[in-house]
Amino acid sequence: MSGTEGGFVRRIGLFQATAINMSQMCGIGPFVTIPLMVAAFGGPQAVIGFVAGAVLALADGLIWAELGASLPGAGGSYVYLRQAFQYRSGKLMPFLFVWTAMLFIPLIMSTGVVGLVQYLGYLWPDMTQTQGDLVGLGVIVLVIGLLWRGVEHIARITAVMWCVMIASVVLVIVAAFSHFDAGQAFTYPDHAFELSSGHFWTGFAAGLTIGIYDYLGYNTAAYMGAEIKDPGRTLPRAIVTSIAGIMGIYLLLQIGTLGVVDWHEMTEPGSVASQSVASAVLEETWGKGAADVVTVLILITAFASVFAGLLGGSRVPYDAARERVFFRPYGTLHPRHRFPMLGLATMGVVTAIGFLIGRHTDLATLIQLLTTVMVIVQALAQIVAVTVLRRRQPGLRRPYRMWLYPLPSVVALVGWVVIYGYADKNSPGRHPIEWSLAWVAAGCVAFVLWARVEKVWPFGPKEISEEYAAGADPDAEGGTPGTPGVAKAQGGTGDA
């Protein structure tokens, strides 16, 4: 019997971890964003966006791999930021991460449900707005119901849905290349690659944002670090394998689609190609019956993505609550099935709210908003965390060390800064940068109030805890990190 960490059981192996990542990555995303990517670039050169997204995902994925292998706890980024930033700012950074994650993770899931209902419209063309809203809410309730059980059952469900996901994308790719028109796929508009044009770089930034959104999910298993068997080897392999696999799938899917459906149709509002491009590919190549069947598989794929995302995301507030960095009720596990009940329920509710909002807004703008919120507190902070931990905890056991360090950190930094810097230009009138800064500022205010109640820094001593460097072996089967006994208190303004 595997051991436990804080009540969790290490039962998820490499295949299940990779399947969880890939199911989250390749949900409805590429099937609804291919037209958005084409519109951003203004032509079939949109494939650049998926390549750029893959480069950023791999660079950022290597950061996750090092952190996840050396700090395999429940909550992912929460653990990494807590360990790296505790020396100067106490619990501020992990608090802000949980604050933002409770928003951006469900928002990502809500875009998946929006896409699911969008594709359902191909099979149900007379579906009204209200009917679509009710279907989406019903899907969310079903996901929560399936997740309300032990993780060993969830792993089996995820593996089955992963197989359906692979089948759906493979069928679309095979159909596309069975009637592939290379001239259509590789004929570009004039000045498509004019690098001196401001339009190109604005389109590139928008495409990079859409691209990384499609790859998001390569870190899902890291949120479940306390439930991963042999995490020092499993997490890096699952992250890199899932990114490489999805990159190949996306490139084939994008190029194949452009070889069947004229890119102008994808950018025409209200057209079948703009709403359900994969269904349009199947209808054009193998007929309406095949299109209906594959559309059903795509709906299951979208469902699997939401399922995997809420599975991993619901673990985020659990560890924070146990460490007195978030509301304490979030630290309670189901008495029988050992999963965080309140975290799952809360994220389900926020997903439902985000879905209803997304149904009445522009999907590209919703992607911009959730991405800018994520960039500040998670993406950029983790880049810093890798370097800080190498300096602060040189003795930390690192089963995996980032390849070509610090090059991936530099590439990731540039990519995330480009996405953030161009956010307002790509969403005129919506001000995603201002909204993201306002959300973080509100989180800082909430932290000050929380810290005063809990009497922690800056209203009490810092609690420095290097439990993962305390000599325990978290990579061993059933292993657990060090105990809270290694924590040491420091003055409220002192440094470690």
Disulfide bonds with the S-S distance in Angstrom:
none
